[in-house]
Amino acid sequence: KMIHFGTGNLYGVNVAANSTPFKFGVLQDVSIDITQNLKQLHGQSKFAVDIRQGQAKVTGKAKLAELNGRMINDLFMGESLSAGVLMPAVSEQGTIATNTVTVANSANFDTDLGVIDAATGLPYTKVASAPAAGQYSVTGGTYNFNTADNGKTVLIDYLYSSATGGNQIAMGGAAIGMTTKFTGIFTGLVDGKGVMLKLNSCVSSKLTMATKKEDYTIPEFDFEAGLDVAGQLGVLSVSD
């Protein structure tokens, strides 16, 4: 008899030809629900004289610890993908000299995220130009201050770009009705016996990425399966 133990493995492959398969890394758990609506025919008795199966649905969810941009795009977003990443600099320390601080990644500066006075913890106020005491303006990766703040230490948060190290998804370009579909494959192997569920045409409904203090981020990936263009749902294989 087939007895399964552990999470098994889960894979996703975009239905487009020659798509790269993705393995759900550091998989925590997988659940797949196959449900069918039931319709009861009643007479004078409390209990149904006949029961028939109606519409059916296959839904699933997986929790995993590893994600990458191409996987998210191929299995969920279906948007424009490009090489490179946006990186955060958090509380980068600088000392105001001659009214300015130039951040370490000024050549690839992208977005200002605020300035804090390191001594008081109070935020500086952003202005377009000519900052007064306690204010700042930004030109590229150079932060401009008032002469009254010279010598003070500040903590700067910002985003900067890197041409390597990952992928960026340009979100929001897809029209309503454009749907990213993938083949979902679950496999489990214990003592030489296996269980395999292949769902030919899946669509992801939700990607949840919640963080916790003193814990790992475990994204949750929800999906639903339907018939493919040939009218097939998939295959379930179980060892005896």
C-alpha positions as CSV (number, residue, x, y, z in Angstrom):
1,K,0.0,0.0,0.0
2,M,1.1,3.5,-0.7
3,I,2.0,5.5,2.5
4,H,3.3,9.0,1.9
5,F,5.5,11.0,4.3
6,G,6.8,14.5,4.0
7,T,6.0,17.4,1.7
8,G,6.9,15.8,-1.6
9,N,7.9,18.0,-4.5
10,L,5.9,20.6,-6.5
11,Y,6.7,22.0,-9.9
12,G,5.2,24.6,-12.2
13,V,5.7,25.0,-15.9
14,N,4.1,27.8,-18.0
15,V,2.0,26.3,-20.7
16,A,3.9,28.2,-23.4
17,A,6.2,26.1,-25.5
18,N,9.8,25.5,-24.2
19,S,9.0,27.2,-20.9
20,T,11.5,26.6,-18.0
21,P,10.2,24.3,-15.3
22,F,10.3,25.7,-11.7
23,K,10.6,23.6,-8.5
24,F,9.0,25.1,-5.4
25,G,12.1,25.5,-3.2
26,V,12.3,24.6,0.5
27,L,8.7,23.5,0.3
28,Q,6.8,23.5,3.6
29,D,3.5,22.0,2.7
30,V,1.1,21.4,-0.2
31,S,-2.6,20.9,-0.1
32,I,-4.8,20.0,-3.1
33,D,-8.6,19.9,-2.7
34,I,-10.9,18.2,-5.2
35,T,-14.5,19.1,-4.4
36,Q,-17.8,18.4,-6.1
37,N,-21.1,20.0,-5.6
38,L,-23.9,17.6,-4.7
39,K,-27.5,17.9,-5.7
40,Q,-30.1,16.0,-3.6
41,L,-33.6,14.9,-4.7
42,H,-36.1,14.8,-1.9
43,G,-39.5,13.2,-1.5
44,Q,-41.5,12.9,1.7
45,S,-38.5,11.6,3.7
46,K,-36.0,13.7,5.5
47,F,-33.3,11.9,3.5
48,A,-32.5,12.2,-0.2
49,V,-33.8,9.5,-2.5
50,D,-31.0,10.3,-5.0
51,I,-27.8,12.3,-4.9
52,R,-25.9,13.4,-8.0
53,Q,-22.5,15.1,-8.5
54,G,-22.6,18.5,-10.1
55,Q,-19.9,21.0,-10.8
56,A,-16.4,20.1,-9.6
57,K,-13.4,22.2,-8.7
58,V,-9.7,21.6,-8.0
59,T,-7.9,24.1,-5.8
60,G,-4.5,24.0,-4.2
61,K,-2.0,25.9,-2.2
62,A,1.6,25.6,-1.3
63,K,3.9,27.2,1.2
64,L,7.6,27.6,0.2
65,A,10.6,29.6,1.3
66,E,12.4,30.2,-2.0
67,L,11.1,32.4,-4.8
68,N,12.6,34.1,-7.8
69,G,11.4,36.8,-10.2
70,R,11.1,34.6,-13.2
71,M,9.1,32.0,-11.4
72,I,6.7,34.6,-10.0
73,N,6.2,36.0,-13.5
74,D,5.9,32.7,-15.4
75,L,3.4,31.2,-12.9
76,F,1.5,34.2,-11.6
77,M,2.1,37.7,-13.0
78,G,2.6,37.2,-16.7
79,E,4.0,40.7,-17.1
80,S,7.1,42.2,-18.7
81,L,10.3,40.8,-17.2
82,S,13.8,42.4,-17.4
83,A,17.2,41.6,-15.9
84,G,18.3,43.6,-12.8
85,V,17.0,44.3,-9.3
86,L,16.1,47.2,-7.1
87,M,17.9,47.1,-3.8
88,P,17.3,48.9,-0.5
89,A,19.9,50.8,1.5
90,V,18.6,51.1,5.1
91,S,20.0,53.6,7.6
92,E,23.1,54.3,5.6
93,Q,25.2,56.6,7.8
94,G,26.6,59.9,6.5
95,T,28.0,63.1,7.9
96,I,26.9,66.4,6.5
97,A,29.9,68.2,5.1
98,T,29.7,71.4,2.9
99,N,25.9,71.0,3.0
100,T,25.8,67.6,1.3
101,V,25.9,63.8,1.7
102,T,26.5,61.6,-1.3
103,V,25.3,58.1,-0.8
104,A,27.4,55.0,-1.5
105,N,25.2,54.0,-4.5
106,S,24.7,57.4,-6.0
107,A,25.6,56.2,-9.5
108,N,22.6,53.9,-9.5
109,F,20.3,55.9,-7.2
110,D,16.6,55.3,-7.8
111,T,14.2,56.5,-5.0
112,D,14.6,58.5,-1.8
113,L,13.1,56.9,1.3
114,G,13.8,59.5,3.9
115,V,16.5,61.0,6.2
116,I,16.8,60.6,10.0
117,D,18.9,62.7,12.4
118,A,21.1,60.0,14.0
119,A,21.4,61.9,17.4
120,T,17.7,62.7,17.9
121,G,15.9,60.1,15.8
122,L,13.8,62.9,14.2
123,P,13.1,62.9,10.5
124,Y,14.3,65.7,8.2
125,T,11.7,67.3,6.0
126,K,12.1,66.9,2.2
127,V,11.8,70.1,0.1
128,A,12.3,70.8,-3.6
129,S,15.4,73.0,-3.2
130,A,17.1,75.5,-0.8
131,P,16.6,73.5,2.4
132,A,16.4,75.3,5.7
133,A,17.7,73.8,9.0
134,G,16.1,70.3,9.5
135,Q,15.3,70.0,5.8
136,Y,16.8,68.3,2.8
137,S,16.5,68.0,-1.0
138,V,17.8,65.3,-3.3
139,T,19.6,65.6,-6.7
140,G,20.4,62.1,-8.0
141,G,22.3,60.4,-5.2
142,T,23.4,63.6,-3.5
143,Y,21.4,64.9,-0.5
144,N,21.5,68.6,0.1
145,F,21.2,70.2,3.6
146,N,21.4,73.7,5.2
147,T,24.7,75.0,6.5
148,A,23.2,74.9,10.0
149,D,23.3,71.1,9.8
150,N,26.9,70.7,8.8
151,G,28.7,68.2,11.0
152,K,25.6,66.3,11.9
153,T,25.3,62.5,11.3
154,V,22.2,61.4,9.4
155,L,20.8,58.0,8.5
156,I,19.5,57.7,4.9
157,D,17.2,55.1,3.4
158,Y,16.9,54.8,-0.4
159,L,16.6,52.4,-3.3
160,Y,19.2,51.8,-6.0
161,S,19.4,49.7,-9.1
162,S,21.7,46.8,-10.0
163,A,22.0,45.4,-13.5
164,T,22.6,41.8,-12.1
165,G,21.4,39.6,-9.3
166,G,17.8,38.9,-10.3
167,N,14.8,40.1,-12.4
168,Q,12.3,42.9,-12.3
169,I,8.6,42.6,-13.2
170,A,7.0,45.7,-14.6
171,M,3.6,45.3,-12.9
172,G,0.3,46.6,-14.2
173,G,0.7,46.3,-18.0
174,A,-1.5,43.3,-18.6
175,A,-5.1,43.8,-19.8
176,I,-8.1,42.2,-18.0
177,G,-8.7,38.7,-19.3
178,M,-5.0,38.0,-20.0
179,T,-4.3,34.9,-18.0
180,T,-1.1,33.2,-17.0
181,K,-1.5,29.4,-17.1
182,F,0.9,26.7,-16.0
183,T,1.0,22.9,-15.6
184,G,1.3,22.0,-11.9
185,I,3.0,18.7,-10.9
186,F,3.1,17.2,-7.5
187,T,5.3,14.2,-6.8
188,G,6.0,12.1,-3.7
189,L,8.3,9.1,-3.4
190,V,8.6,6.9,-0.3
191,D,10.2,3.4,-0.1
192,G,10.2,3.1,-3.9
193,K,6.5,3.9,-4.2
194,G,5.2,7.1,-5.6
195,V,2.2,9.4,-5.9
196,M,2.0,11.9,-8.8
197,L,-0.7,14.5,-9.6
198,K,-0.3,16.4,-12.9
199,L,-2.8,19.2,-13.5
200,N,-2.5,20.4,-17.1
201,S,-3.9,23.9,-16.8
202,C,-3.6,25.9,-13.6
203,V,-4.1,29.5,-12.8
204,S,-2.8,31.2,-9.6
205,S,-5.3,33.2,-7.6
206,K,-3.1,34.6,-4.9
207,L,0.5,35.0,-3.8
208,T,0.9,35.9,-0.1
209,M,4.3,37.1,1.3
210,A,4.0,37.8,5.0
211,T,6.9,38.6,7.2
212,K,7.2,37.9,11.0
213,K,9.6,39.0,13.7
214,E,12.2,36.3,14.4
215,D,10.8,34.0,11.8
216,Y,11.3,33.1,8.1
217,T,9.2,34.5,5.4
218,I,7.1,31.6,4.0
219,P,5.2,32.8,0.9
220,E,1.9,31.0,0.1
221,F,0.9,30.3,-3.5
222,D,-2.8,29.5,-4.2
223,F,-4.0,28.1,-7.5
224,E,-7.0,26.5,-9.3
225,A,-7.0,23.8,-12.0
226,G,-9.2,23.6,-15.1
227,L,-9.4,21.7,-18.3
228,D,-6.7,22.2,-20.9
229,V,-7.4,22.9,-24.6
230,A,-7.9,19.2,-25.2
231,G,-10.5,19.0,-22.5
232,Q,-8.3,17.1,-20.0
233,L,-7.8,18.0,-16.4
234,G,-4.7,15.9,-15.8
235,V,-3.5,12.6,-14.4
236,L,-3.4,11.1,-10.9
237,S,-1.0,8.2,-10.4
238,V,-0.6,6.1,-7.2
239,S,1.6,3.1,-6.5
240,D,-0.1,0.0,-5.1
